[in-house]
Amino acid sequence: MTLILSVETATRAGSLAILEEERVLWQGTGDNRVSHSAALLLEVNEGIKRAGIRLSDVSVFAVATGPGSFTGLRTGLATVMGLAWTLERQVVGVPTLHAVACAEANFGEAIIALLAAGRGELFAQTLELTSEGEINELDAPTHVSPQKLLESERAGRSTLKWAGDGARGHVEEIRARAARDEITLVDEREGCAASPNRSGWTLAKASVDVLAVHVAMLGLRAFRRGEVLAASELRANYVRPSDAELKEQCREQS
């Protein structure tokens, strides 16, 4: 049986999960008041104990590779790299927005996964969940303002699901764009059925909570396909430059 430990530090609170195949043995979210660097190893140790396993039982590690918090991603990847290297295990990197789509999409529907990127901006990507549970990319992940996103070709789809904490943080703007273009908007939080809305837009029921479970699910599928990495091969996808890099670019241009 495959035991997979997944780490998601792309979001502010972050989350962890331990699965035996598709069965969740343990899942937990972090504390958004505490940095990942201070708490992550303690949370891993707590999860191992609660799942009733040993760390050496883990078959493969999965980790969210971004986009997301720069500091959080670095902490998560470094931790997984260290554990995998020590235990001589392979790793799987899972794009954060793919995990959002896995958590909230219905089969065959286009979903725009949104995560808060700070300063009122968003990380965004349009994706599709196949009947086999795989994620198809319909465009590339980007860093964008809500205003530009809602005026882009992405928002020109007549059928689309909006998901992730970035969507819930900009509900009113999404509602306004739908009303302007006379698009029917279904809000799953209002008790509407979660089946695909084939004639308009849908707001996903809730912000993703334990995102690490879906990181693990996608990681498990990749592991079964043989799409694994050595610990040293893990890389983050930040999508946008860091603040330090932007400042350096400004200095060079001036």
N, C-alpha and C positions, 0 to 999 in steps of 0.2 A: 504493500500500500504506500502511496506517495503522501508524505507529510510536507506541507508547504507553509512557510512562515512569510507573511507579507508585511511590508512597512510602507506607510504613506505619510510623508512629512511635507507634502506640497502645500497643504492647507494649514491654517493657523493652529488648530488643535491637533491635527494629525490623527492617525488611527493605526491599529495593528490587528492582525488576524492570524489564526492558525487553523488550517484545514487538513482533514484527512480525506484525500480525493475531494469530492464536492461537499463533504460534511463539515460544517463549522464546529470546531472543538472549542474555540474561544475567540472572542472579538472584543475590542475595546477602543475607546477614544481617549485622546490626551486632554490635557488641561491647557486651554489657550492662554492662560496667565503665566505658564512656565515654558521656558525655551526647550526646544527639542533636544538640544545638546545636553541640557541638565537632566532630562527625564527619560530619554529614549531607552537606554540600556536597562534602567530600572523597570520600565514598562515591559520590555522584552522578557526580563526575568520573571515578572509577575505573570505574564501570559503563559510562559512555559509551565509554571507551577500550576496554574488554574486549568490548563489543558491536560495535565497529568502526563506530560512527556518530558524527555530530556532534550537539551539543545542538540545533542549528537544524533537524535532520532530524525531531525529535519532532513528531508531529501533534497530540497531546493529552496532557495530564497527568491522572493519576488519583491520588487520595489518600484514605487512610482517615480518616474524619471523626469516629470515636468510636463508642462510648465507649472509654476507655483512659486512659493517663497524661495528666494535664492539661498538664504541661510538654512532653511528647513531642508531643501533638496540636498545641499551639500552634507548636512548632518546625516540624513537618511542613507544616502549612497555610501558615505564613508563607513557608516556602521555596518551596513550589509556587506560591503566589500571586506571589511575586517573579519566578520563572522564567517563568511564564505571561504575566505583565504585560510583561516585557522582550521576550519573543519573540512577543507578540501571539497567544498560543494560548488555546484554551478548556480548561476543566478539568471533571472529573467527580469528585464527592464520593461515596465508597462507605462505607456503614456498616460498622464493623469486624466486628460479629457476622454480617453478611451474608457477608463474606469467609470467616469460619470455617465457615459452613454450606456455602458453595460448595466449600470444600476437602474437607469430610468427609461430606457427605450423599449418599445415594443418591436417585435420582429417586422422588418420591412419598412419602417418609417424613418424619415430623415429627422435627425435630432441635432439641434445646435447646443453643444455643451459649453457652458460658461462658468468661469471661475473668477472671483475677484482678484485683480492684479494690483490693488493699492491705488491710492490717489484717484479713486472713482473710475478707474479703467478696468478692462476685462481681458482675460485670455479666452479666445473663442475658436471653435472648430465645428464644422458640420460633418456629421458621421451617420452611419447606418448600421443597424444591428441585423445580421443575417439570420436565417432560420437555424443555422448551425451554431449560433451564438458567437460568431466572429464579428469583428468591427471593420467596416469599410470606411476609408477616408474619402469624403466628397470634396474636401479642400484641405489646405494646410492650416495648422494652428497659428494664430496671430495674436498680437497685442494691440488692442483697439479701444477707442472711447465708445461708450454706449451710443452716442449720437451718430458716429460714423458707421457703426455696425448696423444700426436701424435704417440707414440710408444706403447700405451696400446691396450688392446682388444677392448676398446670403439671405437677407430679409425679404427678397423678392419672391420667394417660394410661396405658393398658395397653400401648401400643406407642409407644416413644420412643427416640431415640438421643441420648446424652450426648456432647458434643464440646468440644474446646478445652482450653487448659491449665487452666482452672478445673475441668473435669470430672476430669482426671487428678490434680489436686491434692486431690480429695475422693472418691477411689474408694471408700474404706471406708464413708463415710457413704451413698453411693449403693447399695453392696452391701447395707448393713444395711436401708435402706428397701425395696429389692426383696425381700429375704428376709422382712421383716415382712409384706408384702402378698402374698407367694407369687407374685412376678413372676419369670419366667425372665430371667436376665441373661446375655447373651452378650458376652464380652470379645474384641474383634478382635485384641488383642495376643497372645492365646493360640492364634493360628493358625486361628481360626474364619473362615469365608467372609465377605467384606465385602458380600454381598447383603443386602437389607433383612430384618430380623427382624420378621416379621408377627405374632408372638405373644408379645412381651415387650420388654424393654429391651436396648439395645446400648451398649457403651462403645466409642467410636471408637478406631481402631487406635493413633493417636499424636497428641501435641500438634502443632498446626500449626507448620511450620518457616518456609518462605518464604511468608508470608501475602501479601506484595506481589504474587505471581503471580496470586492469586485476586482481589485488588483490581483488578489490570489486566484480568483476564477480565471481571469485572462492569462495569468502566469502559468496556471496548471495546463491550460490548452496549448500554450506555446511550448511548455516542457514536453508534452506528449508528442508534439510535432518535431521535437529536437531542436527548437529555436532557443538555445541557451547560450550563455556567455561564461567565460572565465571571469573571476572577480575583477581582474585588472582591466577588463574590457568595458565595464559599466561607464556610461556617460549620461550626463544630465542634458535635457533640452530646455534651456531657459527661455527661448523664444525671443526675448528682448535683452538688450544689454543691461548690465547692472548699473546702478547709480554711479559707481566709481568709473566704469567704462564710459558712460555718457559724459562725465566731467572731463575725462581725459580727451575725448573727442572734441569737446568744446574748446579746450585749451589748444589743441592742435590746429583747429580751424581759425582760432583768433591769433 
